[in-house]
Amino acid sequence: MSTLLVQPGPVTTITLNRPDVRNAFNETLIQELTEWAHTVPADGSIRTVVLQGAGSVFCAGADVQWMARMIDYSREENLADARAAGTMYSLLDSLPVPVIGRVHGAALGGGAGLAAICDIVVATNDAQFGFTETTLGILPAMISPYVVRKIGVSAAREWCLTGARFTAEQARAMGLVHEVVTPERLVSDLKVLFMCGLPGGYPDDLIDVDLERLEGEDADGVIRVSNADYLARPLQLSPTEATAVIVALRALRDGAGEKVLMRLLHSGTHGRAPRRR
């Protein structure tokens, strides 16, 4: 069984697939993530990547059984393993497309490092985070450049030195997480965040809207959808949801105003209007 599941498309979903060990890293998962990262094109065919974990946890860091085997490794073998993991983080950090982390359960050790390299992190309100390597007598050296860049030196010193766990709300306060949602809303809020938060997140030619007729009129009959199904498929949105989000973005971009924006979002996404950014 592959340790990494890839669902390709304009929104590519990458799933860490070792749920029996809480998606902990071993040499195979590191290799598969590295090989996949080498294949990501910069031609615009992928608009964003969603990184998530299978099962009950996002990622619990390094596999302790793998770490135990390292005791018998030679110095050269240990260096090779460290370089492989370092290359994986570097490649993921430098992908030519935005990376959205979908964190649930826990992101610990190297899993918190993965969150640090994500451009945007959406986490469930019951998720736990921690740079827990120090509790095993190990420095979080490999992930520290990404952690310090994301949360700053002061917070990194506190949490990396103590190895204490912290909540999703605390993670948001320090900048590691950007949105905290309930578990049942993690998927739906992630869709809307992508649609409304990333520039160029929608093909401009999908719809044709007469913006001057929007005020005071029902959106039905004014919106002319050329291919909403195309957008709905990669995001698993309904055509109505996809249309409403696109029209809202176009309306905001062209100055149709907050009233039209909110009316379209509420009517088309069942009241789940995204936060303005």
Number of C-alpha atoms within 10 A of each C-alpha: 6 11 20 20 17 15 13 12 15 17 20 20 18 20 21 25 23 21 16 11 17 23 28 29 24 19 13 12 20 21 18 17 22 20 13 16 19 13 9 17 12 11 9 12 13 17 21 21 23 20 21 22 28 20 18 13 25 32 33 23 25 20 15 13 11 13 13 10 9 14 10 10 13 10 11 9 12 14 12 12 17 13 13 16 22 16 15 21 23 17 17 20 19 12 17 17 19 18 24 22 26 22 31 27 21 27 30 26 24 25 25 24 25 24 30 26 25 23 17 22 25 25 31 22 18 17 22 23 29 24 28 25 21 16 13 8 9 9 17 19 12 16 22 19 16 20 25 16 14 20 18 15 13 9 15 19 13 11 17 23 16 15 22 15 17 16 17 26 21 14 22 17 12 15 19 27 24 17 22 21 20 14 15 9 13 19 16 15 20 21 18 21 20 21 19 20 16 12 9 11 16 18 10 10 9 17 16 14 16 10 16 10 12 17 12 8 9 12 19 8 9 15 18 15 17 12 13 20 17 13 20 16 15 15 20 14 18 16 18 15 22 26 27 23 24 23 25 24 21 19 22 16 11 10 12 17 13 12 11 20 21 16 16 25 24 18 15 22 20 9 12 14 20 20 11 7 6
